[in-house]
Amino acid sequence: MVVGEISQERDLIIIGGGPGGYSAAIRAAQLGLPVTLIEQADLGGVCLNKGCIPSKVFTYAAKKQAETAHMKELGLPTGDGTFDLEKLVSYKSKVTEQLRKGVEALCKANKVEVLKGKAGLIAEDRVGVENGHQFDIYVFKQAIIATGSTPVLPQGLPKNSERILLSHEMFDLQELPEHLIVYGNDYISLEVATSFHALGAKVTILLEQAAAFPFDESITKELNRLLKKKKIKAIKEAVIQSAEETEDGVRVMFTAGEKEEEVTGSHLFVAGSRQPNVQDLGINRFGVEQTSEGFVKVNGNMQSSVPSIYGIGDVTEGPLLAVKAIKQGKAAVEAIAGGKPEVDLTFLPTIVHSVPPIASAGLTEQQARELGIDIRVGQFALGGNGYAMITGKKDGFVKVISDVSNEIVLGIHMIGEGAVELSSTFVQLLEMAAKEEDVKFPAYAHPSFNEGLLESAEGLIGQAIHMVPKK
């Protein structure tokens, strides 16, 4: 290892080139701040290269595969070939490469200095960067930690298995699972379960919680109905005790309630827990406060207990989502530049690119009732929507919850086609403290899935046109 004799000075250093890190770097450049971005692997981070983007390639392919029957109804050619996983993986690589090159070009165009190497903080104002045999030291005014997180298998499960997989490994498979066992109830577990089922795998889901899924009860009920319709077996209150590879698959031993049971499959996907990537940064040596799980504690400006060091994204507490990292990254550099940004994750939407997709924002019906709020509920089934009928995407509904006392919308939940795209509208309505009239007043394109939102809002007072009146 060659150690640089003279330390170099930088104003702002960002450690980690994922969505939060590169967004922060570009925003810093836009604000006139000289910025250096350090990434030890590929720009875009795990999200672009192994997580968010690859998984959505698979969910998009699954969505298209699920449309085959309807395409035949429309008289469109569907082909008689079988699903080609190799081609899908190749397409995934093509998409991630193009997006990665796009990020690289954006950093270059914004004059962001990008350094390749593994970074480690060696003081409150300096970082060491190791790249092969080269080791350089940089003195900074501010640094932002944006190193993300890593999924971790539960204790007792074998590591480095070709058949027991975490999220960053699932979309590199070279063969389609014959029988995929999914252990988890979060968004990625649902995406994996429904997409691989649509692509031709048999799927069994093991759910630790009795309530099954963390959504509004109506969404959970509809989701369970659709899983049953698809013949995806869901076992509740299931806790894996052990798993082992066999000659041609994997054997999973688990308890369901008080019963000991066993299921065999070709592959096991485990959602696992996520650990912030801060262990090798050395932040504990000079007083950066962390939670018991290792997350960096930050204030409203993403500043840690050490004023010169900030944390964003998965290294901080809260939902481990790219959208949070991006929002926090922009806010951190805006604060460093002297601005007064605000990060409020109250209405951060829950998004699932499942088949069909799910979007949820604000209070669930159960949460509102537990708070003692007198509520109105409007729920419109997509089966009554003209465009849903045209496209054959009739499963699901839109649900609006409002406060009777002031008619303010408290929560909006949807399962069905268009949910992800409509989620931004849900959040905007909640952020502006919209009233029922604010939802009903605009003109909605016809025919469109958007009309489902209008009908559910009108249904709050029994005025939905395409809904049978309640008795």
N, C-alpha and C positions, 0 to 999 in steps of 0.2 A: 504493500500500500504506500502510495506517495502522498504525503501530507503537504498541502499548500502552505508556503511559508508566511504569506500575508493574507489576512482575512479581507474579504471584499465587502463593501457596504451596499445595502439595498434599503429602500424605503418600506415596501410592503412585500412580504413573502407569503405565498399560499402553498400549503403542503397538501397535495392531493388534487388530481385533475379530473375528478368525476363531475357530475352535473352541477353540484354546489360550488366546487372549486373553480372550474373554468368559467361559470357564470359570474362568480365574484371577480375573477381576473378581468374579464371583458368589461364588466360594469366599472371596475376601478380605472381601467384605461379610458373609458368614456368620460369619467370624471376628472381626467388629467393626472391620475396618480401613477407614478412609475411602479410597475408590478412585475414580480417574478413568480412563476408557477413551477412547482417541483412535482414531478410524477415519476414513480419508479417503473411503471408498466406502460399501458397505452392511455392516451387522453380519452376521456369519456368514462373512465373508471369501470367498475363492475357493472353498473347500470347499463351502459351502452354496449359493452363488450360481452357480458356474460349473464346479465339479469333482465332488466326492463325490456330492452329492445329484442333480444333473442326470444324471450318468453312470448312477446306480443306477435312475433312472426308465427309462432306455433298456434297461438289463439286465433290469429287471422286465418291461417290455413284451415283450422278446425271449423271456423265459422263458414268458410266457403264449402267445405266438405258437407257440412250440415244442410247446405242449400241445394244439394244435388237433387233430392226428390222434387223440390219445388221447380227446379229448372226443367225437369222432365215435363211437369205440368204445363210449363210455358212453351213447350215444344223446342227447347234449346238443346243442342248437343251436349252430352255429359261425358262421353267416352266410356269405354269398358275396361280401361286399365286399372291396375291396383295402385294404391298410395305408394309413392316413392319417397321414403324418408331421406335417402341420400341427396335427392334433389332439393328437398326442403332445407336440409342442413347447409347445402351449398348456397342456397338463396339467402339464408340467415347470415352466412359469412359475407356475402356480397353486400347486404344491407348495412351490417355493422361496419364494414370497411369504408363504405361510402360516407356514412355518418361520421366516422372517426376522422376521415380526411377533411370533412367539412369543419369539424371543430378545430383541427390543426390550422386550416386556412383562416378561420375567424380569429384565432389567437395571433397569427402572423399579421393579418390585416390590421388588427388593433394594437400591434407592436407590443404584445405581451411576451416577455422573455420566458421561454420554456426550458427548464433544466431537467435532464434525465438522471435519475438516481434515487437512492434511498435516503430519506432525510431523518435526522434525529436532533432534537433540541438539546443543546449543551449548556445553555444559560438562558436567562430571561430575554436576552436580546441577540442571541446567535444560534445558528443552526449549522450542523455539519451535513454535507451531502456526499454520499459514497456512490461512485459509479465505476465498477470494476476496480482497477488499481489506483484510481484517482479519488482523493478526498479533499474537498474544499470547505472552507468555513466562511459563512456569510453573517455579517452583523446587520440586524434589521431594527426598524423603528416599531413596526407592528408585524405580527404573523397570524395567519388564520389556519387553524387545523381543520382539514376537510378530508380526512383519510377514510371515512366510511366505516363499514362494519363487515363482519364475516359470520356466516351461519355456522352454528355449532350443533353437532349431533347430541342427543340426550345420552346420559351416562349408560353404559352397558351395551351400546350398539357399536359394532366393529367399524373402524375407520379405514379409509383407503380401499373401500369395496367397490367393485365394478357394478354391483347390483343394488347397493344401498346408497341413495343419492340425495344430495342437498340441492338447493335451487340453482347454484351456479354450475352444477354438473348435469342437471336434468336435460338441458337442451343441446348437449353434445353427444347424446346417444347415437350409436351407429345402427341400432336395430329398434324396431317398434316393440315395446313391451307386449307380451301376450296377455299377461294379467298383472296390472299395476296396482299395488297397494299404496294408498296415500294416507299419511299420518299427519293430520293437521286440519284446522278449520279456518285458517286465514285466507286472504285473497289469493295468494300464490298457490295454495293447496287446491282451491276451487278451480283456478285457471288450469292447473295441471290435470286435475281429475276430469273436467269437462272437455278439455281440448284433446287429450290423449284418447278419451272415449270416442269422441267424434272422428278421430283418425283411425279408429279400429281396434283399440285395446279394450279388454275387459277391465273394469275398475271397481275396487272396493275402497271405501273411505273409512278410516278409523277416527272417531271424534271423541276427544277427551271429555268435553262438556256434555251434560245432559240436555242443555238448551240448543245444542248442535252448532248454530252459527251466530256470530255477533252482530245481527241486524235487527231491524224492526221485526216484531213477531210475525207480521203479515208477510214480509219478505221471506223469512225463514220457512213459514208454512208453504208458500208457493215454491220455494227452492226444493224443499223435501218432496213435494208433489212431482216436480220436474225430474228430480233424480230417480224417483221410483218409476216414472214414465220411461226414462232412458235405461232402466234396469241397472243403475249404478247403486250398489248396495252400500248403505251408510250404517255403521254400527256405532251407537252412542255410548258414552261413558267408557270408552276403550282406552286403556293405558298399556303401552307396550312394555313388557318385562324383559324380553330379549329377542334378538333376531340373528339368524345365521344363514350363510350361503350354503346352498346344496349344489349338486352336480349341474342342475339345470334351472336353478332359481334361488328363491329365498324363503325361509320358513320364519314366520313371526308368531311369537307367543305373547298373548296379552290377556288382561283381565277386563271383562265387561260387567260392571257392577261387582257382584261377588263371584262371578263365574270365571274360571280359567279356560281360555279358548285358544285356538290355533288357526292360522290361515297361511296358505302357501301361494306364492305368485312368482312371476318371473323377475320383478323388480319392486323395490320399496322406495318411495319418495318420502322424505321426512322434512317437514317445515323447519323443525328445530328452533333454537333461540338464536339471537344475534349478539355478537360481542363487538364493542367498539374497537377499531384498530388504533389503539393508543399505547399498547403495551411496550412497543419498541421505540416510542418517541422520547421517553425519559422525562415526561412532564411531572412525574411525582417527585423528582429530585429537587424542584424549586417551587413547590407550593401551589401548583394548579389543583384546585379542589375538584374532587370527583365523587360520584355517587358510589354506593356499595357495589353496583354492577360495573363500575368503571367509566360511566359517562361523564363528560366534562360539564361542570356546572357553569352556566352562563346567565348574564342579565338580559334585559330587553334588547340591548344592542349587540348581543352575542359575545360580549366581553367576559373573559374568565376572571377568576380571582387575582390573576396576574395581569395588570392593565395592558401590557404589550401583547398579550396573547388572546386570540378569539377562537371560538369553536362553532362549527356549523354542521348541519346534516346529521348523519347517523352517530357521530361522536357525542351528540347532545341528547338529552332526554326527550321523550315524546315519540310520535309515530316515526318509523324508520322508512321514510318515503322520499323519493327524489324531489317532489314538489316542495317539501319542507326545506330540503337542502338548498334548492335554487332560491327560494324566498329569503332564507336566512343569509345566504351568501351575498345577495344584493344589499340586504339591510346592513350587514357588517361593514362593507366598504363604504356605503353611504354615510354610516356613522363615523367612520375613520376620516372621511372627507369633510366632516363638519355638519352633516345633515341631521335630520331628526326622523329617521325611519321608524316604522311600526310593524311588528310581526305579530299578528293575532291569528292563531290557529284554531279558534273556536269553531269555525265552519269549514275546516279542512274536510273535503269530501272523502268518503270511502268509495273507492272505485274497484270493480272486479271485471276483468275482461273475460268473463266466463261465457258459456253458451247456454242461455242468453246472458247478456251483461247485467251488472248491478251498479247502481249509484245511490249514495245515501248522504244526506247533509242535514245537520241540525238535530233536534230532539226526536227520538222515537216516540211512538204512542205510549209505550210503557214508561219511559222516562218522564214524559209530561205528566202522566197520571200520578207517578210517584212524587212529583213536585207539588201535587195538589192543584194543578191548573185545570180549570174547566175548559175542555177542548172540543173542537169540532173536527171531524175526520171526513175527508172526501177521497174516495178510492175508485179510480176508473180503470176497468179491465181493457187491455189493448185489443181484445176480441171485438170490441165495438168501434174500433178505429178503422177508417177506410183504407189508409195507407198500409196498416198492418195486414189487412185482408189482401191487398194487392201483392205485398211482398211475401206473404205466407208466414210472417213473424207475429203470430197472434198470442203467444204465451206472455204472461206478465201483466203488470199494471203500473199506474202512477198513483202515489198516495200523498196527499197534502194534509198537514196538521196545523190548525190555527187556534189561537186563544179567543174564547168566546167574548171575554170582557172588552178586548180592544181590536179584535179581528186581525192581529199581527200573526204572520205565518211563522210557525215554530220549527217545522221540519218538512222536508220533501224527500220521498224515497221512491225508487223505481227499480223494477226488474223487467227487462225486456229490451228489444231493439231500440237503439237511440239513447239509452240511459247514459252512456259515457259522454256523448256530445251534449246532452241536456244538462249535465251536472254543473257546468259553469253558470247556466241560468239559475239553477237551484241556489248556488252559492251567492250570486249577485242579489237575488231576492232576499235571502236571509241577512246578508251584510247591510242592505239598505233598510232593514226592518220593515219590509213590505207588508202591506195589508192585503186582505183578500181581494179588494177592488184593484190593487196594483197588478195582481196576477191576471185578473179577468179583463182589464181595460184594453190591452193591446190587441191588434188584429193578428191572428195566427194563420200561417200559410195553410192552404187546404189543397189537396190532402197531404198530411204530414204527421209524423209521430209527435210533433210539438203539440198538436191538438189534445193529446192525452193529458198534458199539464193543465190546459184550459178546462177540460171536462172535469178533472178532479177538483179544481178550484171551484167551479160552478156547483159541483156535487156537495160542497160544504153546506150549502143551504137548499139542496134538493132541486137545483136548476140545470143540471147536466142534461143536454139534449139527447145524447145517445146512451143514456143509462136508465134502466128500468126503475121507476119510483120505488122507494122503500115503503113497505107496509107499515 
